[in-house]
Structures are given as C-alpha cells and as structure tokens.
Amino acid sequence: MAFVQFSKVSLAFGDRDILKDVSVNLQTGTKAALTGANGAGKSTLIKIMAGLVEPDSGQRVAQRDARIAYLPQSGLVHHGCTLKEEADKAFLWGYELQKKIDEVGDEMQKHPEQADRLAEEHASLLSKLEDSGWYRREMLAESVLLGLGFSRNDFDKPTDAFSGGWQMRIALAKALMCGPDILLLDEPTNYLDIEARNWLEKFLDDFKGGFLLVSHDRYFLDHTINEVYELFNGELKRYPGNFTHYEEVRKVELESLIAAYEQQQQEIQHLEDFIKRFGAKATKAAQAQDRQKQLDKIVRIEIPENLKKIHFTFPEAPHSGQLVLTLENVCKNYGGPDVIKNLDFVLEKGERLVVAGRNGAGKSTLLRIIAGVDSDYTGNVKLGAGVSIGYFSQDSAEKIKGSETILERLESKCPLHLIPKARDMLGAFLFRGDDVFKSIDVLSGGEKSRIALLELLLRPVNLLVLDEPTNHLDMHSKDVLLEALKDFGGTVVFVSHDRGFIEDLSTRVLELQPGKWRNFPGDYKYYMQRLEDEENGTVGASSFGGENEAEKKSVGEKKPLEEPVSASKQSWADQKKASSDRRRLEREVEKIEAQMAEAEEKKKSLEAQMADPLVYSDGAKCREVQKLLDEVNELLEKLGEAWEEAAEKLG
C-alpha cells in the first residue's frame, strides 16, 4: 500500500504560523478534501506534501517508489511539441522502466554466470511494466484527453496554440495519466466545463490510488470525497464524511463560538458607531476616547471565513411585464456554419434559465446577443415592457479602472441603505480585512471580475444575464450569490460550470448544440435525468430546433417512445403549462413517497409485533396484527402503482 505521511509539520512566514504541528497520512484509498479560508495555507500544505516546499520542522515520509502527482492552481505552460507528444511525457516512468529492462537484458548476455538472478529481475521488471498499463498508454491518453474536453483534431496541434485554461487541462491530464499512487490536486476544476467535471468525478470515483484535493465546487466534492481536512489557524483537523456532512458537523461545533462572535460584533459595531458619531465633538470627546480604549482591549473572536454566514438583500428589481424576452428565428455564425440557428423562445418574468451545452456550442454568444452586446445576427430579439438588462461576463473586469480604493468605489455605487453593509458585501466577495483599502488599479483580473459582479447586483435591473458568475468565487461567496439570485425579484439567464449552483438556481434549461437547440421546461435535475433516460433508451430524444427537414427526418426514423412537442413550436403559454404540470407531478410524487415511507415504517412495526411471543402465542392478537399488516401491504401496493404512474408522467 502506497503512502505519504507527515508528522508534526510546522511552517511560519515571518511572525505568522501557517502550519502548527500538522500530521496527516495519505495512502491508497484516501479520498480527501482540504478546506479552509483563502490564505489559510492550503496550497502551501499541498506543496509540502508534494515535496516542493521544505517545512521549518516535522517529518515527511513517503513509501519507496511511491509515485506522487501534483497539480498547482495555475501557471503551467507547455510548448515545443504537439498535444499528443506532451501527453506521452506522462509515461516517462515507463520509458525509464523499459530502459532498465534493456540494461538487464544486456547484463544477461555479458554475465551468463549471473543468468538466474538477472532473468528473475528481468521477468519482474517485465511483469511490473505490463501490470502498469504501459502497453495501453495510447488508449489511456486518448480517453483522458477526450474526457477533459479535447477533440481528436487537437491531438496534433502544437501545445503553444492552447490558452491558459487549456494549458492547465493538459497538466491535469498528465497528472492523471502518469500512474500516480497519490494525487495532489489544487483547484483541478477551475478550468473545466461541466462535462469535463463530470468526467473527472467519474475518474476519481474509479481511481485506485489515494488523492487529496482543494475545490470550491461543493457538488463535485460531495460526489468524490469521503473525508475532509480543515486548516484553520495553522491547525489541521479531520472530519469523516462528504463535504456537506462536514459543514453540518462544523456548524454544530461552531454554534456557541458563532453566537459569541455575533454578540461581539454587535458590541464592536456599537462602539465604532459611538466613536464615529461623537469622536469629533468636544463635549463627547472623553467618552469617545473611553469607547476607543474599550474597543482596543477586545480580544477578537475568530471563526473560519469559509463558515461565516453573510446575508443581505440587493436592490428591488423594477417592475416589468410578464413577457420579459422573445427570440424569433435568431441565427448567428462567424463566417462558417451557424453556431445558433433559428432559435425561438420566450422568457417569462421570474424564470431562472440556464443555457447548457459543451464548449463552442454558442452559450456565451447567445448571452451577448440577449444583452445587446452582439448585434451581428439575423432574426429578432424583443424585450418586454419595462425590461432593463444587467450583463456580466469575464470581460466585465476590463471596465473596472480607477485609483480609488475598493471600499470607496463600492460605497459610491451603493444605494444609501446598503452603504453600512458595504464591508460585509465585500467580505462575501473575498475582499476581507485590509483588502478593502487596495487601490483599484493594482487588482488582478479575478479581483476586478468580482467587483464587476458585485456592482452589477447593486444596480436596479430586472433581467440579469450572467456568463460564468461563479468564476473567481469560493464556496461561501457562491452561497451568498445563490441566495441573492434566488431572492431576486426579476429574471435570470445564466451560464455556469458549477453543477450544484445550476441545480439550486435553474427553473428551466435551454440546451445548445452547434446549429441546433432544445428547450426543457423543468429544472436541471430533470434535464440531466432526461439525458440519462434518452441515452438508456427509456424515452426517445426530443426534437431539436434549428434542424433542417432532412436532419429531422433521419432523427425521426427511430420512432421515439415519447415525442414531446418541438421546442420551436412551443408558445410561452405551452411552456408555462408544461412547467406547471411538471411541478404538480413533482409534488404528487413527493407526497406519495412520504406516504410510502410512513407505510413502510408502520409495516416494520407490525412485523416486529408479529415476531413478539406475546403476540404470536395469542391467536386473537395475532389475527388483529395480521389484519393490520394486510391492510398496510394493500396500501403499499396501491401507493406503488400511483407512484409508478406519476413517475412515468414525469418522465
């Protein structure tokens, strides 16, 4: 069993303890997440584990020949060869092993007197090479590269041609392919779309070695790990279970601390308000100084930033008509085939529409068209009465310029009633402590992107068009954004690669594929279930809008088991009715499931009574309990039939 072990590891930067007597053991079968606030030292700890940073004290022990693969957050660039050639570098260990086999073979010829020993060593090395999957490396490389979103056409492209995000995908692919015993992955999902994340989730589920990863994607963590290590104030603590379970346990642990923290925050706010109000008045100066002394003496309670809960509401959305947006026969191309073709749909007030599809399907293009940023298309885009649009994209950061501080800029953009909460809002978007006094012109692109998103949410608009709003946010910030968007009184159209965020927010899905599209009047869970059912043949594939007649005919040659109305022909009223019917069916299924659970519990209780000697030895009691048991079984049978009928209608 491969392992890497750390005992009482400590590291300090100046007078700040990053790690204090940290001990952890990673081995074959470990499926762990590392969490903690930004700046807690997570990346530093992983680098120590990878052997790239020396701690001040403590011990790192790795099993001999254990292969440890490390992926940093960013900064890796590949050049000088094709993608396929770069991927093959992941198998360097195999080439070295092959070289060793050849050397042993040469030794056998030179030293026949040692033939037995050398033959045994030669056979052992050959067996090791074969068991490692060396002869299947090309198949593995193709599988991993395709899973991470590369196409076969990319295989012969020079690596210099790939952007920064794709460069990190190359690095991730190499880490996965090198046959590691232990994987150390620092934000591996940062540059992955949802399809690649789903593939990586499956890869890690099947992975036989051990891994430790950092991620801000709760859904991804819940489906890949079974233990969490929290780094807080330099100390590391282990929590068994998935990430959601860790948060629940940690919440209980911190309840008393958070109560004390909130009480202290109220006291601090009261003192600061008094000092701010009366500090400049001569008649109150002495009292203000006393308050300042009290404030200075307070020993601040600390709780993990990633577990602080910040709640605030954004400005009320202006009133709009029920019909927010109508698209008619919208087509868009970049000089070749249509990326978007004959797109028709109507958006109603209050909907949360997620635009889904692989990279290159036209998601960002569609959002630019809706937002009015891209006018080079054919067809009609009509806004409803009173609709005002707020648009966010990764390019929004370019508009954030100036020499004022972050806090000054936000306060100038805030409605008056939100100015007192400006620092809370900035904290929710990862600007904490003295960060709020940074000058705008020294911020990174990611920091400017967070400011652009926060400023947008403070504007009085009623149609938000958001392209990857969760990029550059940690898990806590995503939660704040999610709750704000759920409470938002307007309409939202968005693209995201965070599945948990999509599932919690979306009420409808528009799927884009190059030149065609489909509308799903239900949430993202329904959409994913529908795709799974189509793949399994449980239901037929719904027809695509944008297809020409020949394509529709060829798709229609296999008669679907279920053929919904074409998305292109659905009026907004039809869509509304379908969505309403689906919600009614979902409630019906939930009600039946609750009744079934109650009946099952009653059945268990009755069966336990039947097993009681006091009952089965008494004929009258036995018949009475048996009668009740028969009634429960009959009820369960009826509920089962009702559930199947409702579930079948639900699809």
N, C-alpha and C positions, 0 to 999 in steps of 0.2 A: 504493500500500500504506500503510494507516494505521499509525502507530506512536506510542509514548510512550517516551522514552529518559531514563535517569538516569545521570549521570556523577559519581563521587566524592562521593556524598551522605553527609553526616555529621550526626548529631544526638546531643546529650547532655542528660540530665536530671540537673542538679547535677554530681556528680563521676563519674556513670556514663555510659559511652558506649553508647548504644542502637544507633547505626549508625556504622560507621567506613569511609569511602571506598567506599560501596556503589555498584556500577554494574550496570545491568540494562537490557535493551531488550525491550519488549513490542511485538509487531506482529501484523498479520493472519496467522492461522495458529498463533500461540502457544497451546499448551495446557499450562499450567504450574501446579504446586502450590507453595505457600510453606509450609515447615515449620520447626519449632524448638520449644524448650521453652516452657511457659507463662511469660509475662513476658519473652520474648526480644526482643519488639518487632515482631512480625508485623503486628498491627493498625496500629501507628504507621507502618510502612513502606507499607502499603496506603493509608493516609490521605495520605501524602506523594505517592504515585503518583496519587491522585485529585485532588491539588491542594488538599486541605483543611488540610494542615499544612505550614508552611514549615520546611525543614531549616536547620541552622546554616550549612552550606556545601554546595557542589555545585551541579549544574545539572539542571533538569528541562526537557526539550524535547518538545513534542507537535506532531504534524503539524497544520497549519491545518485547521480544520473537523472534526478527528477527534472523534468522539463517545465519551466515556468514561463508563460507568455504574458506580456504586459502591454496594454493599450492605454496611452495617455488621452487626455481630453481633446487635444488638438496639436497642431504644429508639425505633423509628419508630412513630408513631401517625397514623392517618388519620381525619378526621371532616368532617362538614358536607355530605356528598354520598353517593350510592349507590356500591356497588362498581363498577358499570358506568361511572359518571361518573368515578370515581377512576382506573380503568384507562385511560380515554380521555386522561387527563393525560399518559400516557406518550408520546403522539403530539404533544406541544406543538411539537416541531420542525417537524412537518408543517403545523400551523396557521400557524406563523411563515413557512414557505416559501410557503404559499398566500397569505398577506398580501402577501409580496414580489411574487408573480406578479400580484396585483391592482394593486399600485402601479406595476409596469412597464407593465401594460395601460393604466392611466390616463395614464402618461407618453407612451405612443404616441399617444394622442388629443390630448394637449396640444402635442406636439412632432413633427408629421409630418415635419419635416426630418431627424429622427433615427430615422425609422421602421426603416431597415435594421438599425442597431445594436440598437435596442430589441427588434425582432422576433426577432433572433438570441438575445438574452438571455432573452426571454420563452419561446422554444422550448426553450432549455437548461434553464431552471427547471422547465418542464412535464415535460420528459423526466426530470429528476432526481426530481421528485415521483412520477412514475409508476413509475420503477425502484425507488423506495424501498419499494414495497408499501403506499403510503398508501391506495389505494382498496380494499385488502384488510384494513384495520386491524381492522374489526369481527370478521372471521373469525379473525384472529390473536389478538385479545383473548380471544375465546371459547375458542380452542384452548389458550392458555396458562393461563387461569383454571381450565378443566376439568382440565387436566393436573396442576395444583398442588393439586387436591382440592376446589375449589369446585364447587357444583352450580348448575344454571341458576336454581334458586329463590333462590340467594344474590345474583344479579346486581342485583336491585332493592332489596336490603336496605341500610340505612344503614351506612356503614363503622364508625360508633361501636358497632355491635352485635357486632363481632368481637373476640375475645380477643387477648391479646398475641401468641401464636403465629401466629394467622391474620393479624394486622396485618403481621407480617414476611413472610408469604406474599404479601400484597398488594404489599409493597415489592419483593419478588423478582420478582413478575410484571411490575411496571412497569419494573424494570431490564432484563428480558429483552425487553420489547416496544418499548423506545424506539429500536430500531435501532442498538445500540451498535457501534462499531468495536472497542473494548476493554472487556471486562467485568472488574471487580474485585469478587470475592465473598468476604466474610469469614464463614465458617461458614454457607453457604447451606442446608445440610441439617439444621441444628439443630432446626427446627420442622416437618420434613417426615416423613410416614409413608413406609413402604417403597414404596408405589405412586407417590407423588409423587417420591421419589428416583429411581426407575426412569425416570420420565418426564423428569426433569431431566437424567439421564445421557444419554438419547437426544437431548434438545435440544442439549446441549453437543457431542455427537458430530457433529451436523449443522451446528453453528454455524460460520459462515464467517469471523467475526472472530477476535480473539485474546482469551484470558482467563487470569487468574491467580486461584487460589482457595486458601483455607485450609479444611481439613476434617479431622475426626478419624475419618472413615469410610474405612478402607483399601480396602474393596471398591469404593466409589464412586470413589476416586482412581485405582485400578488400571484402571478402565474409562473414565476421562475424560481423563487427562493423559499426556503423553509426556516431561515433564522436571520436575525438582524443584529448587527453590532452598532451600537450608538456611541459616537465620540462626542463627549461633552466636557468642557473644561479640562481637556487633556486626558480624561479617563475613558476607558472603553468598557462597555457593559453589553452582555449578550442577552437577547430575547428570542426564545424559540417561537416558531410560527411565521406566517406570512407578514407582509408589511402592515396591512390593515389591523391584524391582531396586535402587532407591536404598538401601533398608535393607540389602540383601545387600552392596552395594559399601561402604557406610559401615561395616558390621560388620567387613569385612576391614581397612579403613583404621584402625579403632579397636582392633584386636585387641591390638597392643602397648601402646597407651595404656590400654586397659581392664585388661590384665594388671598394669601398673604401678599403676593406680588401686586394683585389688583388693588388691595387696600392701600399698599404703599404708594402705588401710582397715583391714587386719588389724593393722598396726603401730599405727595410731591407737587401735583398739579395745583392744589390749594395754596401751597407755599409759594410756588412760582407765580401764580396769579396775583397774590398779595404783593409780592416784591415788584412785579411788573407794574402794578396799579399805583402803588404808593411809594416806590423807591425814590422817585424824583421830587416828592413833596416834603418840604422841611418839617411840617408838623408830624409826619408819619415816618420820617427817616430812621429814627431809633428803632421803631417796631419792625421796619423793613429789614434793618440790619440783624435784628434778633431772628427774624424768619430765615435770613440767609445763613446764619450760623446753624440753625436747626437743620436746614437743607444740607449743609456741608457735612453734618455729623451722621446723616442717614447712611447706613451700610446697605447699598443697593442689592436687592434680591435679583438673582439671575435665573432665568429659565431658558431652555433651548429656543433659539429664534424660530426653528422649524416647527415648534409646537405652540407658539403663541397664536392666539386666535384674534384676528382683527376684523371687525365688521363695520361697514359703513355703506351708506346708500349714495348712488350717484344722482345727478340732477334728473328731475322728472322729464320723461320724453314728451315732446309736444304732441298734441292731438293730430291724428291723421285719419284718412278714410280707411274702410275695411280692406279695400284692394290697394296693396302697397306697391306692387310691381307687376308688370306684364311684359313678357318677352314673346315676340312673334317672328317665327322663321329667321332667327338670328344665325348668321354664318360668319365664320372667321377663318382666314388662312394666312400663312406667311409666305405666299408665293408658290405653295405646293398644294397638296390635298387639304381639304377643310379640316381644321382642328375641331371646330364646332360647326355642326351642320343642322340647319332647320330646327333650331331649338325653340320650343314653345313651352312656356309655363307661367303660372300665375302665383304670386306670393301674397298671402293674407297677413293682416295685422296680427302680431303676436307669435308668428311662427319662428322656429329656430331651424333654419335649413342648413344642413352640412352638405358641401359639394365633395363627393368622393371620387376616387379614381387614381390610377397609377401616375407616376411622374410622366409629364408630357401629354397628359390627357386633355389639358386645357383648363384646369381648375383656376389657376391664377389669372389666366386670360379672361375667363368669364367674370371673375370678380372685378377686374379692371374695367370691363365693359359695363357692368352694373353700376360701378362707382362713377362712370363718366370720364375715367382717365384715358380709356382707349375708345376712340370714335371711328377707327378704321375697320368697320364691319358692315355687313348688309343685314337688313331686317329692321325691326322696330323694338325699342326699349321704352316703355312708358311708365312714368312714376305716377302713383296715385295722388289724390288731393292732399296737400299739406305735408308731403313726404320730404324730409331733409336727411341727407346721407352723411354719415361719418365713415371714412375709409382708412383702414390701417393695413400696411404691408411692410415688408422688410426694408423697402426704400424710404419709408417714412423717417427713418433715422437721419437721412441726409438733410432734412429740413430743420433739424434741431441745431441751431447755431446761436452763438452769443457769448458774452463774457460774464454774465450774471451767475450767481450760484444756483444750484438745483432748487433749493428751497425758495429763493427769490422768484425764480421763473414759475414754479408751481403756484405760489401764492398770488402771482399776478394773473394766472389763468383760472383760479378757483372762484366759484360762486362764494359770496360773502359767508354764507352759513357753513361752508366746508373749510374755510381758512384755518380754524382751530384744529382741524384734523389733518392738516397738510402733512405733518411729520408721520402720522400713523399711515397715511396712504403711501407715502414714500417708503416707509418701512415695509409695507406689504409688497412693494415692487423692488425690494432688495437694496434700498438706499437707507442704511441704518447708521446711527451714531453720527460721527463727523462727516460721513459720506455726503450728507445733505448740503454741506458747505463747499463741495467741489465746484469748480468753475465748469460751465457747460462745455467750453472749448477744449477741455482736457479729457473728456469722457470717451470711452471706447464706443464702437458701433453698437454693441449689445446694450450698453447702458443708455445710449441715446434712443434705442428702439423701445426700451421700457418706458422712458419718459414720454415718447410719442404716443404710446398706447394709453398711458395714464391721462395725458392731456385730452386725447380723443374721448375717453369715457367721461370727462368732465364737461364736454360740450353738449348743449341741448339739441340732440338729434333724435330721430325716431327710426332710422334704418341704419344699423351698424353692418358694415361689410369688412370682415376681418380675415386677413390672409396670414395664417400661422401666428395667432396672437400669443400662443404659449411658448414660442421660442424665447430663450434667454430668461425664462422664469423658473424658479424652483417649485417644489411641490406645494408649499404653503401659499406662494403667490398665485399659483394656478387655482387653488381653492378659493382665494379671495376673488379672483377674476370670475370664476364659475358662479359663485353666489351672486355677484353683482349682475352678471348677464342673465341669470335666472330671474332676478327681481326686476330687470329692465322692462319698462313698460312698452317698449317698441318692438321692432322686428330685427332678427339677426340672420345674416348669411355668412357662413364661415368655412374655412378650410383649416384642418388640423391633422397632425400625425399622432396625437395623443389619444389613444382609444378610450381611456377612462373619461377624459374630458368630453369627447364626442358623445359617448353613451349617456353621460349625465345631462348634456345640454340639448342635443338634437331632438326635434319632433318630426323631422322629415328628411329624406335623403334624395339627392339628385346625383346619380352615378354618371360620370362622363367616361367614355372611351373615345379614342380618336375618330372623329366623324360621326359618332352616334351617342345616344344617351338614354337613360331610363329614369323614371320618377317612382319613388317608393313612399307612399303616404303613411309612414309609420316611423318609429324611432330606429336608431342604429342597430339595436339588438335584433329587431325584426329584420332589418336589411341583411345582417350577417347570417341569420338563420335561413333567410330566403336563399341566399347564395349557396349555403351548405345543402339545402334541400334540392336546389337545381343541379348541383354537382352530383348528388346522390341519385338523382332521377326521381325523387319523391314528388316533385312538381315540375312542370315544364317551364322553360325560360320565357319570361315576359318579353314582348316585342320591344325593339329599340326604336326611339325616334331618330330621324336623320338617315335611316337606311333607305336605299333605293328599292324599287319594286323587286328586282332580281334577287337582292340580298334577302328581302323579307320572304320571298318565295322559297329560297333554299333553306332558310331557317325554319320555315313553316312546313317543310316536307315531313319532319317528325312532329306529329300532332301532339301538342303538349297536353299533359293531364289536366292542367289548369291554365286557361289563357285569359288573363285579365285584359281589360280594355287598354288599348295602346296609350302610352303616356302622352303622345302628341295629340290625342283626341279627347283627353280628359279636360273638362272645363273646371274652373276653380270650384264650382259647386259640387261637381262629382268628386273632386279631390277632398273637399271638406266632408262630404258624406262618408267617403271611404275611411277617412281618418277617424270620424266619429264612430262609425261602425266598429272599427278595429279597437278603439278604446273601450267600447261597450263590451266587446267579446273578451278583452283582456281582463276587465273587471269581473266578468262572469266566470272566467277560468280561475281567477284568484279566489273567488267566493267558493267555487266547487272544491278547489284544492284545500281550502281551510276546513270545509265540511268533511272532506275525506280524512284529513289529519285528525279531526276530532273523533270521527267514527273509528278510526284505527286505534286511537288511544282507548276508546270505550271497549273495543274488541279485545285488546290486550288485557284490560282489567277483568273482563268476563272470563277470558281463557284462564287467567290466574285463579279466579274463583273456582272454575271447574276443576282445577288441579288441587284445590284445598280439600283434604279429607273430610272436613266438617260439611262440605257441600256434596261431594260425590258419594258420600255414605248416606246422605239423606235424599231419598227419592224425590220428595216434593220440591226441596230446594234445587236439586239437580235439574228437574224439569223446568222450573222457573227460570234458572240461569240459561239453560239451553234455548228456551223460547226467546229470551232477550238476545242471545248470541245469533240465532237465526234471523231475527229482525235486523240486527246490525249488518250481517252478511248481505242480506237483501238490499239494505240501504247502500252499502258499498258498491254492490253490483250496479244499481241504478245511477249512483254518482259517477262510477267509472264510465258508463255509457254516455252520460251527459258530458263528462269531461272530454271524451274522445270526439264527440260531435262538435263541441265548441272549439277544441284544438284544431280539428280538421278545417273548420270555417276560418280560423285564424291563420291557417297556412303555416 
